[in-house]
Amino acid sequence: MENCQTVVFAAYVTARAHTLFDFRLYLPRQWCGDEPRRQRARVPDEVEFATKPALGTAMITAAASAGVPFAWAAAGEVHGRSGKLREACEKNNKGYVLAVPVNFTVTLPSGRKTAVAAVARLIPAAAWETRLCGPGCKGHRDYARAWAATASPRHWVLIRRSMGDPDDLAFFYTHSTATPCCPCAPRPCWPSPPPARPRPPPSLPPPAATSSPKPGATPASCPPPPMTSRPAMTPAWSRSASPKPAGSCAWPPHR
């Protein structure tokens, strides 16, 4: 549209309210070299052409430098494609959830590079979980969601699927600033971790002697009774002192 002002804005959002706290004027490229047009519209001289992702990156950097207390950022697909915006968040130790196009490439834990659309086809049915997106003008909005791991312990692919149309998918690339450990994920992710290899059982003692103990021998000198069965083995991370919180992942912590 020609007869309007387009801005890229930053909103501060909490569970109770939201407000706009920064914005940058987006000046189309054709306006930048049209000095008479700029003067008629009273465009400030310091405003130059910058892409919308570049404006978003500048606002993220300014907010982090000013000490604005935020832990993560969310943005649409236009900004999700920007490597510089993602780099700015990670450099300032901020997490993000950014929408990305279907051809956005990620590296799987196996080392294979593939588009996020292909990741959706690999996820088993049991890995999808229904989550509420929030109330809308037509009531509650429920979506099926899946959480897929990548080769990076801090980066994940979040996939949203429509409950009414399984082919209606949305993809998000995420970054977590928490310790690289799967329990920081909102639910057990795909691909599932391999089962833990149980520790080898202790070596069995030699068979007991069939002869009777010598007269005068103390009980301590008697051979131990033979073991008739091996103790049950459990994965190392399941022997915890406290129960695992609801929704936490079953992966053991990285060491």
C-alpha positions in Angstrom: 0.0 0.0 0.0 1.3 3.4 -0.9 -0.9 5.8 1.1 0.0 4.6 4.6 2.8 4.3 7.2 4.1 0.8 7.9 6.0 0.1 11.1 7.6 -2.8 12.8 6.8 -2.8 16.4 7.8 -4.7 19.6 5.2 -5.6 22.2 5.8 -6.5 25.8 3.5 -9.3 26.7 2.6 -11.0 30.0 -0.1 -13.4 31.1 -2.3 -10.5 32.2 -1.7 -7.7 29.6 0.4 -6.5 26.7 1.6 -3.1 25.5 3.7 -1.7 22.6 7.0 -0.3 23.8 9.1 0.2 20.6 8.5 0.6 16.9 10.5 1.5 13.8 9.2 3.1 10.6 9.5 0.9 7.6 10.3 3.1 4.6 9.9 1.3 1.2 12.9 1.3 -1.0 11.2 3.5 -3.7 10.6 6.2 -1.1 14.3 6.4 0.0 15.5 8.0 -3.2 12.5 10.2 -3.8 13.5 13.4 -1.9 10.4 15.5 -2.9 8.2 12.7 -1.7 10.1 12.4 1.6 9.8 16.1 2.2 6.0 16.2 1.5 5.6 13.3 3.9 8.0 14.9 6.4 10.1 11.7 6.7 13.0 12.4 9.0 16.4 12.7 7.3 17.9 9.9 9.4 15.4 7.3 8.2 17.0 5.0 5.7 15.9 1.9 4.0 16.1 -1.2 6.2 14.3 -4.6 5.8 11.7 -5.6 8.4 14.0 -8.3 9.9 16.7 -5.7 10.3 14.4 -3.4 12.1 13.3 -6.2 14.4 16.9 -7.1 15.1 17.6 -3.5 16.0 14.7 -3.5 18.5 15.8 -6.8 20.1 19.3 -5.5 20.5 18.1 -2.2 21.9 15.8 -3.8 24.4 18.5 -6.2 25.6 21.0 -3.4 25.9 18.6 -1.3 27.9 18.0 -4.1 30.4 14.4 -4.7 29.5 13.5 -7.9 31.5 12.4 -10.5 28.9 13.4 -14.1 28.6 12.4 -14.8 25.0 10.9 -13.4 21.9 8.3 -14.5 19.4 8.0 -13.3 15.8 6.4 -14.3 12.5 7.8 -16.0 9.4 9.3 -12.8 7.9 11.6 -12.5 11.0 12.1 -16.2 11.5 14.0 -16.5 8.2 16.5 -13.9 9.4 19.7 -15.5 10.7 20.9 -12.1 12.1 17.8 -11.8 14.3 18.3 -15.3 15.7 22.0 -14.5 16.2 21.0 -11.3 18.1 18.7 -13.2 20.5 21.3 -15.9 21.1 24.1 -13.3 21.6 22.0 -11.6 24.3 21.1 -14.9 25.9 17.4 -14.7 24.9 15.3 -17.6 23.8 12.9 -17.4 20.9 10.0 -19.0 19.1 10.1 -17.9 15.5 7.7 -19.0 12.7 9.6 -20.4 9.7 8.6 -21.5 6.2 8.2 -25.1 5.1 11.5 -25.2 3.4 13.5 -24.0 6.4 16.4 -26.4 6.8 17.4 -28.0 10.1 20.0 -30.6 11.0 18.6 -33.7 12.7 20.4 -35.5 15.6 21.6 -38.1 13.0 23.4 -35.3 11.1 21.0 -35.3 8.2 19.9 -31.9 6.9 16.2 -31.7 5.9 13.4 -29.2 5.6 11.0 -28.8 8.5 8.1 -30.1 6.3 10.0 -33.4 6.0 10.4 -33.6 9.8 6.6 -33.5 10.2 6.3 -36.6 8.1 8.7 -38.5 10.3 7.0 -37.9 13.6 4.9 -40.8 14.8 1.3 -40.4 15.9 2.1 -41.0 19.5 4.4 -37.9 19.6 1.5 -35.4 18.9 -0.1 -33.7 21.8 -3.2 -31.5 21.9 -2.5 -28.1 23.5 -4.6 -25.0 23.9 -3.4 -22.0 21.8 -5.6 -19.5 23.7 -9.1 -18.1 23.5 -10.1 -16.6 20.1 -13.1 -14.7 18.7 -14.8 -18.1 18.1 -13.8 -19.8 21.3 -10.9 -21.9 22.4 -8.3 -22.8 19.8 -6.9 -26.3 20.1 -4.0 -27.6 18.1 -2.0 -30.7 18.0 1.7 -30.0 18.6 4.9 -32.0 18.2 8.4 -31.2 19.5 11.3 -32.4 17.4 15.0 -32.4 18.4 17.8 -31.1 16.2 21.5 -31.7 16.3 21.9 -28.7 18.6 20.9 -29.3 22.3 19.5 -25.8 22.4 17.5 -25.7 19.2 14.2 -27.4 18.5 11.4 -27.6 15.9 7.9 -27.0 17.1 5.2 -28.1 14.7 1.5 -27.1 15.0 -1.2 -29.1 13.3 -4.9 -28.1 12.9 -7.3 -30.4 14.6 -9.7 -30.2 11.7 -7.2 -30.4 8.8 -4.1 -32.6 9.4 -2.5 -31.0 6.3 -2.7 -27.5 7.9 0.8 -27.3 9.5 2.8 -24.4 11.0 6.5 -24.6 11.8 8.5 -22.8 14.5 12.2 -22.8 15.1 13.0 -22.4 18.8 16.0 -21.7 21.0 16.4 -22.3 24.7 18.9 -20.6 27.0 18.5 -23.3 29.7 21.0 -26.0 30.4 21.2 -28.3 27.3 19.1 -31.1 28.8 15.9 -32.5 27.4 13.8 -31.9 30.6 13.7 -28.2 29.6 11.4 -29.3 26.7 7.6 -28.9 27.3 7.0 -32.6 26.6 9.0 -35.6 25.6 10.4 -34.9 22.2 10.9 -36.9 19.0 13.0 -38.7 18.2 12.9 -40.6 21.4 16.1 -41.3 23.2 17.5 -44.8 23.0 16.8 -47.0 26.1 19.5 -46.9 28.7 21.9 -49.9 28.6 21.5 -51.6 32.0 24.6 -52.0 34.1 26.0 -55.5 34.0 25.0 -57.6 37.0 27.6 -58.3 39.7 29.6 -61.4 39.2 28.0 -64.4 40.9 29.9 -65.9 43.8 31.3 -69.4 43.5 28.9 -72.2 44.3 28.6 -73.2 47.9 30.5 -76.2 49.1 28.4 -79.3 49.6 30.4 -80.5 52.6 29.4 -79.5 56.1 31.4 -76.8 57.8 34.2 -77.8 60.0 33.6 -78.2 63.7 34.2 -75.0 65.6 33.9 -72.8 62.5 32.3 -69.4 63.0 29.3 -68.3 60.9 31.5 -65.8 59.2 33.7 -68.5 57.8 30.8 -70.3 56.2 30.4 -69.9 52.4 27.6 -67.5 51.4 24.4 -69.1 50.0 24.1 -69.3 46.2 22.3 -66.7 44.3 19.2 -68.2 42.6 18.3 -65.1 40.6 19.8 -61.9 39.4 18.5 -58.5 40.8 16.2 -56.6 38.5 17.9 -53.8 36.7 16.4 -50.3 36.2 17.7 -47.4 34.1 20.0 -45.1 36.0 17.9 -42.0 35.7 14.7 -43.7 37.0 16.3 -44.2 40.5 15.7 -40.6 41.6 14.9 -39.5 45.1 11.9 -37.4 44.1 9.3 -38.1 41.4 9.7 -36.5 38.0 7.5 -33.4 37.5 4.5 -33.8 35.2 5.3 -33.1 31.6 9.1 -33.5 32.0 11.1 -35.4 29.5 12.4 -38.9 30.1 15.9 -38.2 28.8 18.7 -38.4 31.3 20.6 -35.2 32.0 23.7 -34.6 29.7 26.9 -35.1 31.5 
